[in-house]
Amino acid sequence: MVGGYSGGAGGLEVRVGAQLSPMFGVYGQPVLLVGAGVSADAKGASATGLALYGLGVLADLTLADLIYLAAGPELLLGGVGQAAASTGGNASASASEGPFLALSVRAGLALGSVKPTRRSAFTIGVNVQSIFADSVAILPLITLGYERF
């Protein structure tokens, strides 16, 4: 969602890090995001798209070996573009290319086995990416994955 736009986005994240204690961890997160959105009404239409890649560093809190919460900054490269046209014949376009700063916030459930020194889990969660470009892009994403820590 960017300033009234709505659409779809998807991506891939990989996390590599260290579990400092059973509750606390820190990891690096390479990320790839692509998305597009549109807005239309009787006065005209507009569209936006993004393609970004980068790296983040997140701090993670795991509660009761089930619930995880994480947050941290990201540095993203790539581009964001917007175009608009009105029924009156006016048209405009703009584009921005990174680097962009972003904030990633994750929360969800880690369902799996707990062993004394290792843990494996299927994760279901929500990831909200706030990307600070010409305007703030907020991408709420549903996440599915597998983690081993």
N, C-alpha and C positions, 0 to 999 in steps of 0.2 A: 504494500500500500504506500503510495507516494502522493501526498497532497491531494487526496480525493480519487486517485486511481485505484483500481482493484484488478487483480489478475492472478496469475499463478507463478510460482517459483519452485525450483528444485535444486538439489545439489548433492554433494558428496563431502563428507568430513571423515578424517582419520585422526585418532587421538593416540599420542605416544607420550608417556610420562612416567611418573613415580607415585606410588601409594605411600605417603609418609607415615600414615597410621591407619587403623581400620576405618576411621572416619574421614581423614583428610588426604587429598591427593592434589597434584599439580600436573598439568600436561600441556604439550604443544598440540595445536589443532590445525593442520593444513585444511583448507576449505576451497571448494569450487561451487559457485552459485550462478544460475541462469534464471531469468524470469522476464515476464512481459505483462503489461496491463493496459487496459483501455478505459476511456470514459466518453460517453456520448449522451447528448440531449438534443432538444429541438434547435439549439443555436449552433451546434457543431460537434466535432469529435476530436479526441486526442489520444495519443498512445505513448507508452514509455517502455523501454526494455533495458535490461542490464545483463552483463556477463562479467563476473568478478572471480578472482582467485587470490589467495593470500594465506596468511598464517596468524593464528591467535594463541594466546597463553591464558589458560583458565585455571582457577582454583575450584576444587570440587569438595563438596561435603556430602557424605553418604550416611543416612540415618537408618538405624535398625536393619542394616544390610539389605535394604529394599528401596528406599527413596533417595534419589540423588538431586542435588542442587549445585549448579556451577555458574560462574560468571567470569568474564575477563575481556580485555581489549583485543582487537584484531587490526591488522594492517592489510588492506585489500588493494589489488591492482586490477585494471580492466577499465570498462567504460559503462556509462549510463547515458541513454539518449532519449529525447522527447520530441514529439511532433504534434502539431495541432492545426486544425482547419475549421473555419467557421462557415456558416451558410452565406455570409456576406462576401465570401471570396478571400478573406484574409487567411494567411497561413504562416506558420512559424515552425522553426526547428532549433534544437539545441543539443549539445552533447558535452559530456564531461568525462575526462579520463583521470584515473587514479594517479597517485595513491590516495585512498580514502581511509579514514579511521572508522572503526565500527566497534560496537559493543555486542557481545554474544552472551545470552542468558539461557541456561538449560535447566529443565526440571522434568522428572519422570520416575518411572519404576524400573528397577533392575531385578528381573526375575531369573533366578538361577541357583547354582550350588555354591555353598560356602565351605571351603576347606581351610585348615589351619594356616597355610601359606599362600593359597591361590583361590581365586574366585572367578567363575564364568557366569555370564548373565546375558539374557536376551533383554534388550531395553526398549521401552515404549515411552515416548516423552514429547515434550514441546520445546522447541528452540526458537527464541525470538532474536533476530538480528536487527540491530539499529545501525544503519549505514549513513554516515554523515557526508553527503555530497553537496550539490547546490541546494538541495532540500534534504530533509531527513527521510530516508526510506526505512519503513518498518516491515520486516518480513516475518510473520508468524508461520513456523513450519512444524509439521508433525514429523517425528523422527522414529525410525525403527532401526535397530542395530544389534550387534553382538559385541560384547566387551569381555576382556580377560585381564584381570588385575589381581 
